[in-house]
Amino acid sequence: MKVDAFSVMKVITDERCTQYRATGHPERPARITGSLERLKTQDALPIDWESPVVVSEEQILRAHSREHFANVKNPSGPFDGDTPAYPDIYEHATRSLGSALKALELARKGETVFSLIRPPGHHATPNRAMGFCYFNSVAITVLEALATGAKKAAVFDFDVHHGNGTEAILLNKPGAFFHSIHQHPCYPGTGTENVGDNCFNYPVAPRTPREEYRKVLTRALDALKKQKPDFIAVSAGFDAYAHDPLAQETLEAEDFHWLGKSIRDIGVTTVSLLEGGYSNDLPELVMAYLMGLNGK
């Protein structure tokens, strides 16, 4: 079957991201290896594979303090109980950023893109690594977009945990908007109300029925569209899934397919970056989202 160029998905990854681990830690290499195997053995979605770009210190310092940058580069010990100082974590974290910035580069050429790499980023604050996150990929991508021509850039964060780090970095930044739909109560305990003039939170109670959860997602998408961004960065976390071990929500694979299609239908330059998702079904959830994102 002939495949039109526009229907090819660009997936950015680097398999070196599977080289760090801690026994029993939910943010494990299998999240990536399983998803890569699923994507490489399917034939429903044509994929071109891409590699991260090199990230500059200047790009990181748009979002993080020099002290935080230095601490990730040369950690003195664990950042917190959830966030170990793995060997070479600076290199892993900067490759994750480089994957996000490669996604921005490709999206601006009209490509449909997904960054499939670890560590995630949306909990990393200006001054702190936390919640499995070291540098905030989505915030850095938004700030890069704004610094290089975007007028208005929005984050749509559907990870089940509040993107507290992204909110802290983008709070009241001109041209930036943040929308987070997340379970509350749940880690990290933030996101109960809107903050500043550009950060909008949509807390959802545990075990909210799928139909109700979709209504909240739709409300957030409608609010984002009214802001008319010319760039959207999606924190694509798959832990609102009904069988995820770190939360108590109810979404199924078809809901992530719907989300992908809904984001595609907005019709502006968009990147999607993997955040959470800790069930063994993550590969199927990623596949469903990418099918929707690609209009299939």
C-alpha positions as a printed Julia matrix, in Angstrom:
296×3 Matrix{Float64}:
   0.0    0.0    0.0
   1.33   3.42  -0.91
   1.81   5.64   2.14
   1.4    9.4    1.78
   4.24  11.38   3.34
   1.92  13.24   5.72
   0.78   9.99   7.34
   4.26   8.96   8.54
   4.8    9.37  12.27
   8.18  10.65  13.45
   9.24   9.04  16.73
  12.33  10.37  18.48
  14.19   8.05  20.83
  17.61   6.93  22.03
  17.9    3.44  23.42
  20.64   4.55  25.83
  17.75   5.81  27.96
  17.18   2.2   29.04
  20.62   1.98  30.68
  19.66   3.23  34.13
  17.43   1.49  36.66
  16.71   0.94  40.34
  15.26  -2.34  41.57
  11.52  -2.03  42.07
  11.33   1.52  40.74
   8.2    2.06  38.59
  10.02   4.38  36.16
  11.81   1.44  34.6
  13.52   0.65  31.27
  10.67  -1.68  30.21
   8.48   1.38  29.69
  10.63   2.23  26.67
  11.77  -1.21  25.53
   8.21  -2.56  25.52
   6.87   0.47  23.66
   9.68   0.3   21.1
   9.02  -3.38  20.48
   5.3   -2.7   19.99
   5.91   0.12  17.54
   8.6   -1.71  15.59
   6.54  -4.87  15.12
   3.25  -3.28  14.01
   2.3   -2.36  10.46
  -0.74  -0.13  11.0
   1.26   3.06  11.52
   4.26   3.99   9.35
   7.1    5.34  11.49
  10.37   7.1   10.77
  12.83   7.0   13.65
  14.8   10.08  14.72
  17.48  10.86  17.3
  17.77  13.67  19.86
  19.66  16.87  19.15
  22.36  18.32  21.41
  20.97  20.72  24.01
  22.79  23.85  25.12
  23.23  25.06  28.69
  21.47  28.27  27.65
  18.34  26.34  26.66
  18.26  24.53  30.01
  18.83  27.73  31.99
  15.7   29.3   30.51
  13.78  26.98  32.86
  16.21  26.03  35.63
  18.55  27.8   38.02
  22.32  27.47  37.67
  22.35  25.71  41.04
  19.9   23.09  39.83
  21.82  22.63  36.58
  25.03  22.07  38.53
  23.33  19.66  40.95
  22.0   17.45  38.15
  25.38  17.55  36.43
  27.24  16.56  39.62
  24.74  15.19  42.15
  25.85  14.75  45.73
  23.21  12.11  46.46
  19.59  11.19  45.76
  17.36  14.13  44.88
  14.49  12.62  46.88
  13.15   9.19  47.75
  11.62   8.81  44.27
  14.4   10.41  42.25
  17.79   8.68  42.52
  21.08  10.16  41.38
  21.67   7.46  38.78
  25.1    7.21  37.14
  25.21   9.51  34.09
  21.77  10.96  34.89
  22.82  14.34  33.48
  23.51  12.72  30.11
  20.21  10.82  30.21
  18.27  13.94  31.2
  19.84  16.1   28.5
  19.15  13.44  25.84
  15.51  13.5   26.93
  15.52  17.28  26.42
  17.22  16.81  23.08
  14.45  14.45  22.02
  11.85  17.08  22.88
  13.71  19.79  20.97
  14.11  17.49  17.97
  10.34  17.02  18.12
   9.92  20.8   17.98
  12.2   21.02  14.96
  10.29  18.3   13.11
   6.84  19.59  14.09
   7.71  22.98  12.61
   8.28  21.18   9.32
   4.73  19.83   9.46
   5.57  16.39  10.87
   3.49  14.45  13.4
   5.91  13.71  16.24
   6.26  11.8   19.49
   9.21  11.79  21.9
   9.57   8.28  23.31
  12.33   8.54  25.88
  13.04   8.71  29.61
  13.4   10.31  32.11
  10.14  12.26  32.11
  10.2   15.93  33.06
   7.01  17.66  34.16
   7.68  17.52  37.93
  11.11  19.16  37.69
  10.85  22.7   39.1
  13.24  25.6   38.48
  15.31  24.5   41.48
  14.51  20.86  42.15
  14.52  17.38  40.63
  11.57  15.35  41.91
   8.98  12.77  40.94
  11.34  10.83  38.62
  12.1   14.11  36.73
  15.42  16.0   36.44
  15.01  18.67  33.73
  11.61  19.85  32.54
  11.45  18.89  28.87
   8.01  20.3   28.1
   8.69  23.68  29.73
  12.06  24.0   28.01
  10.43  23.15  24.68
   7.77  25.84  25.17
  10.38  28.42  26.13
  12.48  27.46  23.11
   9.43  27.82  20.85
   8.65  31.27  22.26
  12.29  32.34  21.9
  12.37  31.28  18.26
   9.2   32.68  16.76
   6.09  31.32  18.47
   3.72  34.03  19.71
   1.59  31.88  22.0
   2.54  28.4   23.23
   0.39  26.11  25.37
   1.07  23.0   27.41
  -1.65  20.36  27.56
  -0.73  17.96  30.36
  -2.93  14.87  30.62
  -0.62  12.92  32.92
  -2.59  11.77  35.97
  -0.19  13.68  38.24
  -0.18  17.47  38.34
   2.62  19.05  36.3
   3.79  21.15  39.22
   7.23  21.8   37.76
   5.87  23.0   34.43
   3.45  25.29  36.24
   6.23  26.76  38.4
   8.44  27.43  35.37
   5.75  28.9   33.1
   3.81  30.85  35.75
   2.94  34.3   34.31
   5.43  33.88  31.44
   4.23  36.08  28.54
   2.84  34.0   25.7
   2.77  30.73  27.66
  -0.3   28.82  28.86
  -0.53  25.69  30.99
  -3.47  23.29  31.26
  -3.19  20.25  33.56
  -5.85  17.58  34.0
  -4.91  15.33  36.9
  -6.15  13.24  39.79
  -6.52  14.92  43.16
  -5.72  13.87  45.8
  -2.6   12.32  44.3
   1.13  13.03  44.07
   2.45  15.75  44.28
  -0.61  17.23  46.0
  -0.68  20.48  44.02
  -2.96  21.73  41.25
  -6.17  22.28  43.18
  -6.87  25.68  41.62
  -5.78  28.02  38.84
  -2.56  29.95  39.45
  -1.49  33.33  38.11
  -3.01  34.5   34.86
  -1.92  31.6   32.65
  -1.97  28.3   34.6
  -5.24  26.38  34.58
  -5.84  23.26  36.65
  -8.57  20.64  36.32
  -8.41  18.31  39.35
 -10.35  15.06  38.99
 -11.4   12.85  41.89
 -10.09   9.27  42.08
 -12.19   6.69  40.21
 -14.04   9.3   38.18
 -16.07   7.48  35.48
 -14.54   7.58  32.02
 -17.38   9.63  30.55
 -16.96  12.28  33.24
 -13.18  12.28  32.88
 -13.57  12.88  29.13
 -15.83  15.83  29.86
 -13.08  17.42  31.95
 -10.51  16.76  29.21
 -12.87  18.32  26.68
 -13.35  21.39  28.87
  -9.59  21.85  29.1
  -9.14  21.39  25.35
 -11.89  23.92  24.63
 -10.26  26.47  26.96
  -6.88  25.91  25.31
  -8.35  26.38  21.82
  -9.88  29.72  22.84
  -6.36  30.98  23.62
  -5.41  30.36  19.96
  -1.86  29.1   20.52
   0.37  28.61  17.51
   2.3   25.84  19.29
   1.18  23.09  21.68
   3.43  20.85  23.76
   1.64  17.82  25.17
   2.79  16.15  28.38
   1.54  12.73  27.37
   1.25  10.66  30.53
  -0.66   7.39  30.36
  -1.17   6.85  34.09
  -4.85   7.85  34.14
  -5.3    4.35  32.69
  -7.64   2.11  34.67
  -4.89  -0.4   35.5
  -2.0    1.92  36.27
  -0.4    1.06  39.63
   0.32   4.68  40.68
  -3.16   6.21  40.45
  -6.85   5.34  40.67
  -8.44   6.51  37.44
 -10.52   4.83  34.77
  -9.37   5.64  31.23
  -8.96   2.9   28.62
  -6.91   2.65  25.43
  -9.74   4.08  23.33
  -9.74   7.21  25.49
  -6.09   7.83  24.65
  -6.9    7.28  20.97
  -9.64   9.9   21.31
  -7.2   12.25  23.02
  -4.68  11.89  20.19
  -7.32  12.61  17.58
  -8.72  15.55  19.57
  -5.26  17.11  19.81
  -4.63  16.52  16.11
  -7.94  18.19  15.25
  -6.81  21.47  16.85
  -4.67  21.85  13.76
  -1.61  23.71  15.07
   2.04  22.75  15.39
   2.19  20.15  18.18
   4.72  17.95  19.93
   3.87  15.08  22.28
   6.37  14.03  24.94
   6.14  10.87  27.03
   5.69  11.55  30.74
   4.18   8.88  33.02
   2.44   5.58  32.48
   3.58   2.64  34.59
   1.34  -0.29  33.72
   2.47  -3.24  31.62
  -0.06  -2.07  29.03
   1.84   1.16  28.3
   2.86  -0.02  24.78
  -0.8   -0.47  23.8
  -1.73   2.92  25.25
   1.07   4.65  23.35
   0.03   2.86  20.16
  -3.6    3.94  20.61
  -2.59   7.57  21.22
  -0.3    7.65  18.18
  -3.0    6.19  15.97
  -5.34   8.97  17.05
  -2.62  11.6   16.7
  -2.05  10.39  13.16
  -5.76  10.5   12.29
  -6.21   6.74  12.03
